């Protein structure tokens, strides 16, 4: 089977995602579309608008533009900066044997991304050195990287970093270049975003809206059904924010500053700011705003706060993300996806269909990764006000169509 892999969050799964899947299948001439998807927390550190099981079911149930197989991207990669997120997703797709990897971008000419990615790889040491210098000036990692790229690679390459999908697209391409260097002939297939921007709604009568715009509409209680090929129930999302702050307050208030400083994403005194601001913040967004600075972006703060809830330390995060994942949980599959799993049974990457039955046969790091995913799912279900046992990863089964 010829396979095309996609890295995604589907938060929520909308018409633009269905268009991307359909276009990727067409460009690759693929028999099977595999999506590696974030779990219950996203790359920006936010609880997803709907749980991973509902989002995965929607992605394989679309009447047009449906994926065939959805595998969970482990929390340690999913709730991390762009380079770690992309490396984990591409490594999983490489382990699954994907022939092509497709991703969305804002660049009108995808070849510009390829040229920029080549420069970012060939000049990586000079860019890293320049980035370090800008960070010493108190800038955030993202801004320092943007300025370093402009300094070393030029304004055109740096300009690509101003759009969220381009940032991830470049990281995917860099990791694909890495695997090509290892002898894996993986084709990159960028697909230019169609219909609307990330935070926008199409103004030309098309039923397209970006993920950011849709999440804002969902929080406001608006009807988003026309922008989505499959209806998803978002009834739990309205209660998440208030519970998030209360659970976070309880976790922080029982901790010492040194305990908080060990959490991935916290450091350089940020733990003191968290412990100070947590006492007066009335909402999660108020807390994030109070902690955001030239040094720490809102996304960086959100990831750090979520890591506090889940308990992910610097040490554990560095260990888990230092190597390619060897296993991932199956979230949903349809006929072509099931056929793919049968044909590649016994391959180098393990698709976990039943955690209780299969975890003992996994490598130690992969068991640890799955345990962290289970904890993240339990925290998410707690935020949604659900029964933790009946909604847990050890009880919930993948959606099979």
C-alpha positions in Angstrom: 0.0 0.0 0.0 1.2 3.5 -0.7 0.7 5.6 2.3 0.7 9.4 3.0 1.2 10.6 6.6 -0.3 13.7 8.1 0.6 15.4 11.4 -2.5 17.1 12.9 -4.4 18.3 15.9 -7.9 18.4 14.4 -8.9 20.8 17.1 -11.6 20.6 15.9 -11.8 18.6 12.6 -13.1 21.1 10.1 -13.6 21.5 6.3 -10.1 22.7 5.8 -8.7 19.5 7.3 -11.0 17.4 5.0 -9.7 19.4 2.0 -6.1 18.7 3.1 -6.6 15.0 3.5 -8.3 14.7 0.1 -5.6 16.8 -1.6 -2.8 14.8 0.1 -4.3 11.5 -1.0 -4.6 12.8 -4.6 -1.1 14.3 -4.8 0.5 11.1 -3.3 -1.7 8.7 -5.1 -2.1 7.0 -1.7 -4.1 4.0 -0.8 -4.0 4.9 2.9 -3.9 8.2 4.8 -2.4 8.0 8.3 -2.7 10.9 10.7 -0.6 11.3 13.8 -2.8 13.5 16.0 -2.3 15.3 19.3 -4.1 13.8 22.3 -6.2 15.8 24.8 -3.7 18.7 25.1 -2.4 20.6 22.1 0.9 22.0 21.0 0.0 25.4 22.5 -0.6 23.8 25.8 -4.4 24.1 25.8 -7.0 21.4 26.6 -8.5 20.4 23.2 -12.0 21.6 22.3 -13.1 17.9 22.2 -11.4 14.8 23.5 -9.0 12.8 21.3 -11.5 10.0 20.7 -14.2 12.3 19.3 -11.8 14.2 17.1 -10.3 11.0 15.8 -13.8 9.5 15.1 -14.7 12.7 13.2 -11.5 12.5 11.1 -12.3 9.0 9.8 -16.1 9.5 9.5 -16.1 12.5 7.1 -18.2 11.8 4.0 -15.3 13.2 1.9 -11.7 13.9 2.9 -11.6 11.2 5.7 -8.3 9.7 7.1 -8.0 6.0 7.2 -5.9 5.6 10.4 -5.4 7.9 13.5 -2.5 7.3 15.9 -2.0 9.5 19.0 1.0 11.7 19.2 2.3 11.2 22.7 1.9 14.1 25.2 5.6 14.6 25.6 5.8 15.6 21.9 2.3 17.0 21.5 2.5 19.6 24.2 5.9 21.0 23.2 7.6 23.6 21.1 7.3 23.3 17.3 10.6 21.5 16.7 9.9 18.7 19.3 6.2 18.4 18.1 7.3 18.0 14.5 10.2 15.6 15.3 7.9 13.3 17.2 5.2 13.3 14.5 7.6 12.8 11.6 9.6 10.1 13.5 6.3 8.2 14.1 5.3 8.4 10.5 8.8 7.3 9.4 8.5 4.3 11.8 5.1 3.5 10.4 6.7 3.4 6.9 4.9 6.4 5.3 6.0 7.0 1.8 5.0 10.7 1.9 4.3 13.2 4.6 1.9 16.1 3.9 1.2 19.2 5.9 -0.5 22.5 5.5 1.3 25.8 4.9 0.5 29.4 4.2 3.3 29.7 1.6 1.8 30.2 -1.9 5.0 28.6 -3.4 5.9 25.5 -1.4 9.3 25.4 -3.1 10.2 28.5 -1.0 9.7 26.3 2.1 12.0 23.6 0.7 14.7 26.1 0.0 14.4 27.7 3.4 14.4 24.3 5.1 17.7 23.4 3.4 19.2 26.6 4.6 18.0 26.0 8.2 19.6 22.6 8.2 22.9 23.5 6.5 23.3 26.7 8.7 21.8 25.2 11.9 24.9 25.8 14.0 25.2 29.5 13.0 21.5 30.0 13.6 21.7 28.3 17.0 24.6 30.5 18.0 22.7 33.7 16.9 19.5 32.5 18.7 21.4 32.1 21.9 22.8 35.6 21.6 19.3 37.1 21.1 17.9 35.1 24.1 20.6 36.6 26.3 19.0 39.9 25.5 15.8 38.6 27.2 13.8 37.6 24.1 11.6 34.6 23.9 12.9 31.5 22.2 10.5 32.0 19.3 11.4 35.6 18.7 15.1 34.9 19.1 14.9 32.1 16.5 13.0 34.4 14.1 15.8 37.1 14.4 18.5 34.5 14.1 17.0 33.1 10.9 16.8 36.6 9.5 20.4 37.3 10.4 21.8 34.0 8.9 19.2 33.0 6.2 17.8 36.3 5.2 14.5 38.2 5.3 12.6 35.9 3.0 13.2 32.8 5.2 12.4 34.7 8.3 9.2 36.0 6.8 8.0 32.5 6.5 8.1 32.2 10.3 5.4 34.8 10.7 2.7 32.3 9.8 1.9 29.4 12.3 1.5 26.7 9.7 4.8 27.7 8.0 6.6 27.4 11.3 5.5 23.8 11.7 5.9 23.1 7.9 9.6 24.1 8.1 10.1 21.9 11.2 8.5 18.9 9.4 10.7 19.5 6.4 13.9 19.7 8.5 13.0 16.4 10.1 12.2 14.8 6.7 15.7 15.9 5.6 17.1 14.2 8.7 15.4 10.9 7.7 16.6 11.2 4.2 20.1 11.4 5.5 19.4 8.1 7.3 18.5 6.5 4.0 14.7 6.9 4.2 13.3 8.2 0.9 10.3 10.2 2.3 8.6 12.7 0.0 7.3 16.0 1.5 3.9 17.2 0.2 3.1 20.7 1.4 -0.5 21.8 0.7 -1.3 25.5 0.7 -4.0 26.5 3.1 -7.4 27.0 1.4 -10.4 29.0 2.3 -9.4 31.0 5.4 -6.5 31.9 7.7 -5.8 30.2 11.0 -7.7 32.8 13.0 -10.2 33.8 10.3 -13.4 32.9 8.6 -13.8 32.7 4.9 -15.5 35.9 3.5 -16.3 34.5 0.0 -19.3 32.3 0.9 -17.2 29.2 1.4 -17.7 27.2 4.6 -14.1 27.4 5.8 -12.9 28.7 9.2 -9.5 28.3 10.9 -9.0 26.3 14.0 -8.4 29.4 16.2 -11.6 31.1 14.9 -13.6 27.9 15.5 -12.4 27.5 19.1 -13.3 31.2 19.8 -16.8 30.5 18.3 -17.2 27.3 20.4 -16.3 29.2 23.6 -18.9 31.8 22.7 -21.6 29.1 22.1 -21.9 29.8 18.4 -23.1 27.2 15.9 -20.0 26.0 14.0 -21.7 23.0 12.2 -21.4 24.5 8.7 -17.6 24.6 9.0 -17.3 21.0 10.0 -18.0 17.8 7.9 -18.9 15.8 10.9 -20.8 17.1 14.0 -18.9 17.0 17.3 -20.3 17.5 20.8 -18.5 20.3 22.6 -20.6 20.3 25.7 -17.7 19.6 28.0 -15.5 22.4 26.8 -17.3 25.2 28.5 -16.4 24.0 32.0 -12.8 23.2 31.3 -11.3 26.7 31.9 -12.7 27.2 35.4 -11.7 23.7 36.5 -8.3 24.1 34.9 -7.5 27.1 37.1 -8.8 25.5 40.3 -6.9 22.2 39.8 -3.8 24.2 38.9 -4.1 26.3 42.1 -4.4 23.2 44.2 -1.3 21.7 42.6 0.9 24.8 42.8 -0.2 25.8 46.4 0.9 22.4 47.8 4.3 22.6 46.0 7.6 24.2 46.9 9.3 26.6 44.4 12.0 24.0 43.7 9.3 21.4 42.9 7.7 23.8 40.3 11.2 24.7 38.8 11.7 21.0 37.9 8.7 21.0 35.6 9.3 21.1 31.9 9.0 24.7 30.6 9.6 26.3 34.0 12.9 28.0 34.9 14.9 31.1 35.4 12.6 32.3 38.2 9.3 31.6 36.4 8.3 29.4 39.2 8.3 32.4 41.6 6.0 34.3 39.2 3.6 31.3 39.0 3.4 31.0 42.7 2.8 34.7 43.2 0.2 35.2 40.5 -1.7 32.0 41.1 -3.1 33.4 44.3 -4.9 36.3 42.7 -5.8 35.1 39.2 -9.5 34.8 38.6 -9.2 33.0 35.3 -6.7 30.9 33.5 -6.3 33.5 30.8 -5.7 36.2 33.5 -2.9 34.1 34.9 -1.3 33.5 31.5 -1.5 37.2 30.7 0.2 38.1 34.0 3.0 35.7 33.3 3.5 36.5 29.6 6.5 38.7 28.9 9.2 39.5 26.3 10.9 36.3 27.5 7.9 34.0 27.8 5.2 33.8 25.1 1.6 32.9 26.0 2.1 29.5 24.4 5.2 28.8 26.4 3.3 29.7 29.6 0.4 27.5 28.7 2.6 24.5 28.1 4.4 25.0 31.4 1.1 25.3 33.3 -0.2 22.1 31.6 3.0 20.3 32.4 2.5 21.3 36.1 -0.9 19.6 36.0 0.4 16.5 34.3 3.6 16.4 36.3 6.1 16.3 33.4 9.6 17.2 34.6 12.5 18.5 32.5 14.3 15.2 33.1 11.4 13.0 32.0 10.7 15.2 29.0 14.3 15.3 27.8 14.5 11.5 28.2 11.2 10.7 26.3 11.8 13.2 23.5 15.5 12.2 22.9 14.5 9.2 20.8 11.9 8.4 18.2 8.7 6.9 19.7 8.5 3.1 19.2 4.8 2.9 19.9 1.6 4.9 19.7 -2.0 4.4 20.6 -4.7 3.6 18.0 -7.5 6.1 18.2 -9.6 5.3 15.1 -9.4 3.3 11.9 -11.5 2.4 8.8 -11.1 -0.3 6.2 -7.9 0.9 4.5 -6.3 1.6 7.9 -7.2 -1.8 9.2 -5.6 -3.3 6.1 -2.5 -1.3 6.6 -2.2 -2.6 10.2 -2.6 -6.2 9.0 0.1 -5.8 6.3 2.7 -4.2 8.5 2.1 -6.4 11.6 5.4 -7.0 13.4 7.0 -3.8 12.0 9.4 -1.5 13.9 6.6 0.6 15.2 3.9 -0.8 17.5 0.4 0.4 17.1 -1.2 -0.2 20.5 -4.8 -1.2 20.3 -5.3 -2.4 23.9 -3.1 -0.9 26.5 -3.9 -3.4 29.2 -2.9 -6.3 27.0 0.0 -4.9 25.1 2.0 -2.6 27.3 4.1 -5.3 28.9 5.6 -6.1 25.5 6.7 -2.6 24.9 10.1 -1.0 25.5 10.5 0.7 28.9 10.5 4.2 27.3 7.3 3.5 25.4 5.6 2.2 28.5 6.6 5.4 30.3 5.3 7.4 27.3 1.9 5.6 27.4 1.6 6.1 31.1 2.1 9.8 30.7 -0.5 9.9 28.0 -2.9 8.1 30.4 -2.3 10.7 33.1 -2.9 13.5 30.6 -6.2 11.9 29.6 -7.2 11.5 33.2 -6.5 15.2 33.9 -8.5 16.2 30.8 -11.4 14.0 31.8 -11.3 15.5 35.3 -11.4 19.0 33.7 -14.4 18.0 31.7 -16.2 16.7 34.8 -16.3 13.1 33.6 -16.0 9.8 35.5 -12.2 9.1 35.3 -12.5 5.4 35.2 -15.1 4.9 32.5 -13.5 7.6 30.3 -9.9 6.4 30.9 -7.5 5.1 28.2 -7.6 1.7 29.8 -11.4 1.4 29.2 -12.1 3.5 26.1 -11.7 1.5 22.8 -10.6 2.9 19.5 -13.3 3.8 17.0 -13.3 1.2 14.2 -15.4 1.9 11.1 
